[in-house]
Amino acid sequence: MHIAIAQINCLLGDIAGNSDKILAAATQAKAEGATLLLTPELSLTGYPPEDLLLREDFNQASEVALLALAKKIHGITVLVGHPRVFEGACYNAASVLQDGKVFATYHKHALPNHTVFDELRYFKAGTSPLVFDHQGLKCGVLICADVWESNPARLAKQAGAEILLALNASPYHMDKQDSRHAVARQRVFETGLALVYANLVGGQDELVFDGASFVLDSAGVLAQQLPAFEESVRTIEIDCSAGHHGNPLQAEISPTLSIEASVYQALTLGLKDYVVKNNFKGVVLGLSGGIDSALTLAVAVDALGADQVHVVMMPSEFTAEMSVTDAHSMAEILGVRYSELPISSLFNLFRETLSEEFFGMPFDTTEENLQARIRGMLLMALSNKFGSIVLTTGNKSEMAVGYSTLYGDMAGGFALLKDIPKTLVYQLSNYRNSISPVIPERIITRPPSAELRHDQKDQDSLPAYEILDAIMEAYVEHDASRADIVGMGYRATDVNRVTSLIDRNEYKRRQSPIGVRITQRGFGKDRRYPITSKFVLNS
């Protein structure tokens, strides 16, 4: 027997298009000899539908599409994920389609309600297992978070399952695949059953689903793994002979990517799908000659192609000549459209207009922010005129401590590096250059500067990024207390300064564009702190 995995990129809300994609995967799988096809969680609608699930018309459209799809399924059995309204409640469901009908339906038991998940807001938990017979093999169905708890797999085993089939929409973060393998092995060891794990692939707003679907045999050994960050339909042979019933044979194992490779591909896929799925005509970004905008440009070209990318250098009296030279050089290397729009005259006009209001007052962050906002206005004007989306270029370290300007360098539609700490920016830049040198070496080696005043360096205002990033990770991603972080060996002055900046800049982050989630906790759906609060965290 051959079972196929459809690792597909579903467009949320495109129920007809997703149905066609499932049918195409079924046709391919059948042609390759498979008799059973497993698709991702909520493959019919895309994941996560969020408040669309509260709309009656959305759920009705899903139900109609499921019945229509079932009528087209012949000669192969297909497991399809979809929402289901049943007896007044909405369920996260998976249905078995065969011989033109919906043969059976399973309701997800474990509803995650943490980090980026809100399933208790929409779904009621199922309580019954589903085990169906496929050519003499009893198949137990699980959906995503069911794999992360013991009880759903245990119930399937008790109901007679001889193999576990799991539909998943498991979003990416660093080291996620190792966690998936470990949890799936626990279920295999507890039940003694092989497990087929089909995962969604593609970008959905700030989430990226990395695919990397896999199969574990009944001993927990990896028997197959699909490539990460790309669509794929693969089959695996299941041994149904006596003594091996339901155990997969060894098949191709795509390698697990390095941290740098996986993060880079997550950024590339997340950006591509956001731009393409939302029908933007391309991207425009400010290219400053610094490392953040350089990495953003490299990812944008790899994601969309040079013809879809427009970069703008906007020098001022504080911009170093090397910044202009390096920005132009990188634009030439990548073959993108390059524009140079000096802002000195605009900056002087603003200062002249405000001269009476600011009489006798020194040059400070007000004038620095004016420059950032002038640049933001120019980029937004280009966006409005040509239909491109503005990519902001700030990184997670800057977003954490507020080292950014509202309505200035934060102005845009997608913050590509929003969850990338500065130290990882350097790692990713070197990784990209190891493939082919596109970022001039001087951009990587020179000290970072916003160039909003003479001789400015980031470290004039912030601790060294190695220190800042470590404190930020402990405080934001692991909820460590200030005392705990000091106990890790960091100076109390640095810890108090960084954590205080993180706390008081929530109002800025709340107004920032979304960006690709890379870490276990980004500044997005999975970190929800109040803006107005007098509580001092971990005081």
N, C-alpha and C positions, 0 to 999 in steps of 0.2 A: 504494500500500500504506500502511496505517496501523498504527503500533506504539503500544501503550499502556504507560504506567508506572503501577504500583499502589504509591503511596506510602502504606503502611498502618502502623497502630499495632498491633503484635502483642503478645500477652500471653504471656510466657515460660512454657512448660509447658502452655499451653492449646492442645494440638495440634488438638483437634476445633474449638475456636472459631477458631483461626487458619486452619484448612482452610476453614471456612465463609466467613471473610472473603476469602480468596483466590478462592473460587468466586463470591462476590458481585461482586468486582472484575472477574472474567472475564466475568460476565454483563453488567455495565455496559459494559465495553470492547467486547464484541461488539455490543451495541446501538448503540454509537457508531461502528461501522464498522471497529474494529480487528480484525486477524487474528492478532496476536501480542501477548502481555502479558508484561511483565517485572516480577517481584516482588523484594523485598529479599533479602539474604543471610539464610539460615536462617529464612526467613519462616514455614515450617511449625512450627517449634518456638519461635521467638523467639531473640534474641541478647543477651548471651552465655549459653549454658546452663551454663557452668562445669562443676562436677563431676557434674552430671546426665549428662554425656556418658560418664562412667565406669560408668554403670548400664546393664545389659543390657536391663532393662524399658523404660527411656526410649528407647533406640535402636530396640527392637522396635516400640514404639508409633508412633514416627515412620515406620518402614517401612510398617507396616500402613496408616497414615493416607495416606501418599503413594500407595499403590496404590488406595486407596478414592477419593481425590481424582481420580486419573487417569481412573478409570472415568466420572466425571461431566463430564469435559472433552470437548466436541464443538463443532466449528465455529469453534474458536479454538485457537491454540497458546499454552501457558503455560510460562514458565520459573519454576521453584519452587526456592527454597533449602532445604536440609535436611541433617542429618547422615546419613552412609551408612557402614555397616559392610560391608566388602568384603574377602574373603580375609584375615580376621583383623586388619584395621586399620580405624580410623575416619577418615573423610574429611569435610571441609567441602565439600559437594557442591551442584550445581545440576542439576536434571533437566528435560528437555524433555517436556512432557505434550501429547499430541495424539491425537485419535481414540480416546480411552478407554484409552490405554496410555502407559507410560513409554518414550518413543522413544529417548532417549540421556541419558547422565549425564556431567557434567564434575566433576573433582576439583580444588579450589583448589591452586595452585602455591605462592604466597607466603604463608607462615604467620607473621603478626606475633607477636613475643614481647617486647614492650617496652611502656612506659607501662601502659595498662590492659588490654593484650592478653596472653593466655597460650595461644595456639593450639598451640604445640609440645607443651604438656602433654597435649593431647587428640587432635590430628590428625596424620596422615601427609600429607606433601606429594604432590600429584599431579605428574605429569611430562608427560602428553600433552595436546595441545590438543583442543578440541571445536569443530568447525565443522559446522553443520547447514544444510540447504537449506530455505528457507521461501519458497515461491512463486517460486522462481528466484533469490532473494537468499541469498547464503551468509553466515550469521551466526556470528561467533566469540564464545564465551562467556568472560567473566572474572568473578572474584569479588573484590571489595573491594581487598585489598592487592595483588592482581595488577596493578591499575592503577598502583600506586606503584613498580613495577619494570618494566624494559624487556622482559624475556624472554618473559613470558606473551603479551603483545600481539604480539610479533615472531613467536612460534610460530604464533599464530592466523593472522596474515597469510601466513606461509609455507604454511599448510594451506589457503589459498584464501579466507580471510574477506574479505568486502566491506563489513562493518560490525561494530563491536564492541558487545556488549551486556554491561553490568557490573551484577551484583547486589551491593548494598552494605549494610553496617550500620556506618556511619561516624559515631562519636559526636562531639558538638559540643564545641568549645571556641572561644574568641574567635578570630576571623579564620580559622576552619577552611575556610569556603567559598572564600576566595581561594586557599588551598593546594590544595584539590581541583581548582579550575579550572586552576591552573598545571600540576599533575601530569597531569591528563587531556589538556591541550593538548600536553604532551610526547609522550604516546602517539599522539595524532593526527598530530603533525608527523613522528614516526618511521615511522608506518605509512601515512599518507595516507588513513586510514579515519575515518569519522564514529564517534562514540561516544555511546551511550545509557547514562546513569548513573542507576539507580534506588536511592534511599536509604530506609532505615527511618526512621520517625518515632515518637516516644514516649519515655517515661521508663522506665528499668530500673535500680532501686536508685540508685546515684550517677550513672549515665550518663544523658544525654539525647541522643536521636537527633533531629536537626533537620530531616530530610527535605531540602528544597531540591534535589530531583532535577533533573537537567538533561540537555540534549542539545547536543553540539558537532558542527558540520558538518565536512567533510573539510578545511576550511581553519582549523579551530580557532575558528570564530566561534560564539558562543552562539546557538543556535537556539530553545531553549525552556528555561524554568526554572520549576519548581513552587514554590508558596508554602512558606515555612519554618514548622515547628512545627505543621502541621496535615495531616490525611489528605487525599489527593487522588488521583483517577484521571484522567489526562490522556492524550490521544492526539496523535500527531504524524505528519504525512504524510511518507512517504519517496519520493523521486523515483527511480523505477526505469527511467527512459528512458535511451537510449544516451548515454554521456558523463557522466551524472549518477548512475550506478547506486549506490544505497545512500546517497544524500545527503539529509538532512532538509531540508524547507522551513521557512521562518521561522514560528514560532508564538508564543504568548503567553509573555512573560518576566516573571515576578514579580520585583519589585526585591529586591536584597540589602539586608537590614536594617542600620541603624546598630548600633554596638557596644552602646549602651544598650538599644535595642529588642530586639536578639537575646538579650542576657543576661537581660533582664526576662522575655521569653517562655520562655527556657530554664528559669528558676526556676519560672515559673507551670506549665509543662507537667510539669516534674520533680516538683513537689509534688503536682499533681493526680493524676498517674498513680500515685505512691507511695501516696497515701491511698486512691484508688478501687480500684486493683488489689489492695491488701492488705486491703480491706474494713473500713477504720477508719470510725467513725461521725462523724468530723469532727476538728477540731484545737482544742487549747487552748494558749494561750501567755501568758507574763507580759508585760504592757504597762507599761513603766517610765516612759514619757514621754521616752525617748531615741530616737535615730534608728534604731538597729538593730532594736529591737522594732517601731518604726513601719513601717519598710520590710517587715519580716516580715509584719505585719498586712495591709498593702496587697496584697502578693503572695498571701497566703492567701485574701483575699476575692475577688481576681480569678481565682484558681484554682478555688475551691470554692463561692463564694457566701457571703453574709453569714450565712445560716442555719446554716452548717456551722462557724462560727468563734466561739469563746468566749475572751474576753480577761479577764485578771485583773490588777488593780493591787494590789500588796502593799506599801503604804507603811510606812516605819519613821520613827523620829525624825530620820533623816538625809535623808529624801525632801523635796525642795523642793516648795512648794505649786504652783509652776508645772508641775511634773512631773505631779502629780495632775490639775490642770486640763487640761493638753494631752492626757493620755492619755484622759480622759473625753470631751474634745471630739472626738478622732479616732474613738473608738468610736461616738459619735453620728453623725458624718459618714458612716461606713460602715455603720451600722445593725446592728452585731454585739452579741451578748450581752456585757454588761460587769458584772464583779463587783469589789468592793473588799474585800480581806481584810487588814486591818492586822496587822503581825507584831510590833509592839513588845512585847505581853504575852508572846508565845512567846519572843522574843529575851531578855527579862528573865528568864524562867523557866530558859532554858538557862544564862544567866550565873550565876543564883543556884545552880543545881545544880552548876556547876563552880567556884563561888567558893572553896572550900577548896583545890582543886587548883591554881587560878590565883592564890592569895593573894599579894599584893605585886607582881604582874606587870602591866605596862602593857597598855593596849588596843592591839592590833596586827592583823595580817592574820587571826589566828585568829578574832577577833570579826567581822571583815568577812566571812570565809567562812561563819561561822555563819548570818549573815543570808541569804546566797545559798542555803545548804542548807535553811533553813526554807522559803524560797520554792519550792525544788525539791520538797520533800516535799508541800507543798500542791498544786502542779500535778500531781504524780504521783497524789495521792489523787483529784483530780478526774478524771484520766485513767482510773484504775481503776474509779471509780464509774460513769462515763458512756460509757466505751469510746472516747473521743477520744484521739488521739495528741498528745503534748506536742511542740511545736516549740521548739527552743532558738533563741536569737537572736544568738549570738556570731558575729563575722565572722572572716575568715582572718587578719587582722593580730593579733587577740587569740589565736586558736588557735596562731599561729606562736610567740609569745613566752610563752605560758602565762598570759596575762592573763584568767584564767577560773578557776572553782572546780569541781573534781571533785565530783560528786554534788550540785552546787548549780546554777549557771546552765548547766552542761553536762549536766544530767539531762534526758533526753527521748528521743524516738524518731527525730527527723529534724532535722538541723542545716541549715536552709535556706541560711544565708549562710556556710557553712563555707569556701567557696572564693571569697568576695567580699572583697577588701581594703577597708579602711575608706574610702579615698579613692573607691573605686567605689561604696560605699554611698551617699555623698553624690550622686554622679552619677546613680545610679538613682532616688534620692528626688526629685531635681529633674526627671528624665525623667517619673516617674509623675505628678508634679504638673502637668507640661506638658499631660498628657492631660485631667486634671481634678484640682482641688486637694483632696487627701484627707489630706495630711500637714501639720499646722499649721506655718507658717513658722518659728515660734520653735524647734520641735524641730530644724530643720535648721541654724539659725544659732547656737544656744547652744553653748558649749564642752561636749564630751562628758564625762560623769562617771558612775562606777558608783554614786555616792551611798551608799557604805558607811561613810563617816565625814564629819565636818563639813568643808565647803569643799573636797571632793575633786575633782580634775580628772584625766583620763587622762594628761595631759602631766606630771603630778607624778611619774609612774612610768615614762613611756615617752617616746622622742623624738617630735617632731612626726610625724603619720601620713604626711605626704608623704615624709619621710625614711625612716621605718620601712618603708613599703610598697615604696619603691624598692630598699632593701637586701634586703628579703625576696624580691622578685621576682628579683633578680640571683642570690641565694644558693640559693633553693629551685627556681626554675623554669629557671635557666640554669647552675647549678652553678659560678657564678663563685667564685673564691677571695677571701679577705679582702683580699689585696693588690690584686686586680683591682678590687674595689669601692671601695677607697680611691682607686685610680687614676681612678675615675669622678668623684671630687671630694667624696666623703663623708669626714667626720672619722673617724679611726681609732678613737676612743673609741666613737662611735656604731656603727660597723661591728662592732667586737669585742663590744660589749654585745648588739646585736641577734642576731648569729649565735650567740653563746654561749647566749642564751635559747632560740633555735630548737633548738639541739642538745640541751639538757638537758630540754626539755619533750616529747620524743617519748613518754614514758610517759603523759602526759596525753592527747595526741592519739590514742593507740592505744585509749583508752577512750571516745572521743567517738562520738556517733551519726554515721551517714553523712549526707552532704549532696550537693547537686547539684554536679557537676564543671563548672567554667566556664573555668578557665585551662589552660594546657598541662601543668601539673603541680599537682594538688591534693594535699591531705593525705588520701589514700585509697589506692586500688589502685595508683596510679602513682608513689607515693613510699614505698619500703619500707626504712626504716632500723632497725637494731637498737636496742632500748631499752638493753641492757647493752653498753656499749662504752667503751673508754678511748682510742680513736683520736680525735684532735682534727682535725676536718675543715678542710682548707685552712689548716693552721697555718703 
